[in-house]
Amino acid sequence: MKEKDISARQAALNTALRDTILKKIDTLRENIVFEKGSDKQSYFQMLIMIDEDLDDVLLNWEYDSINPRLSFLESDDLDDDDE
């Protein structure tokens, strides 16, 4: 793959990831505001999990902590619906 093609693919992946993350944030916000969950205990456990996971994300947000050798090859797949 040419460097120009890789750069264009990285830009497209960046936009797709950003859009996907923002949609997930909107869904989380809605679920938290409307206290969605099967019961209060499940809702509380979900809040704890989300809080801890978001702490991890924010702690690792620094640029230097991200591996610059991430693969942007054709085998990469952003669609996690099959998981």
C-alpha positions in Angstrom: 0.0 0.0 0.0 1.3 3.4 -0.9 1.8 6.0 1.9 -0.9 8.2 0.3 -3.4 5.3 0.4 -2.4 4.5 4.0 -2.9 8.1 5.0 -6.3 8.2 3.4 -7.3 4.9 5.0 -6.1 6.2 8.4 -8.2 9.4 8.0 -11.3 7.3 7.1 -10.8 5.0 10.0 -10.3 7.9 12.4 -13.6 9.4 11.3 -15.4 6.1 11.5 -14.0 5.4 15.0 -14.8 8.9 16.2 -18.4 8.6 15.0 -18.8 5.1 16.5 -17.4 6.3 19.9 -19.6 9.3 20.0 -22.7 7.2 19.2 -21.8 4.9 22.1 -21.3 7.9 24.4 -24.8 9.1 23.4 -26.3 5.7 24.2 -24.4 5.5 27.5 -25.7 9.0 28.4 -29.3 8.0 27.6 -29.0 4.7 29.6 -27.6 6.5 32.6 -30.1 9.4 32.5 -33.1 7.1 32.2 -31.6 4.5 34.6 -32.0 1.7 32.0 -31.4 -1.8 33.4 -33.3 -4.8 34.5 -33.2 -3.8 38.1 -31.5 -1.3 40.5 -28.7 -3.7 41.4 -27.9 -4.4 37.7 -28.0 -0.6 37.0 -25.6 0.1 40.0 -23.2 -2.7 38.8 -23.2 -1.3 35.3 -22.4 2.2 36.6 -19.5 0.8 38.6 -18.1 -1.0 35.5 -18.5 2.0 33.2 -16.8 4.3 35.8 -13.8 2.0 36.1 -13.5 1.4 32.3 -13.7 5.2 31.7 -11.0 5.8 34.3 -8.8 3.4 32.4 -9.5 5.1 29.1 -8.8 8.6 30.5 -5.6 7.4 32.2 -4.3 6.0 28.9 -5.4 9.0 26.8 -1.9 10.5 26.6 -0.5 10.4 23.1 2.7 8.5 24.1 0.7 5.6 25.5 -0.8 4.7 22.1 1.2 2.3 19.9 2.0 4.2 16.7 2.4 0.8 14.9 -1.3 0.1 14.8 -2.3 -1.8 11.7 -4.4 -0.1 9.1 -4.4 -3.0 6.7 -7.4 -4.4 4.8 -7.8 -7.1 7.5 -8.8 -4.4 10.0 -12.5 -4.4 10.8 -14.3 -1.8 12.8 -17.6 -3.6 12.7 -17.9 -5.5 16.0 -21.5 -6.7 15.3 -20.2 -10.2 14.8 -18.8 -10.5 18.3 
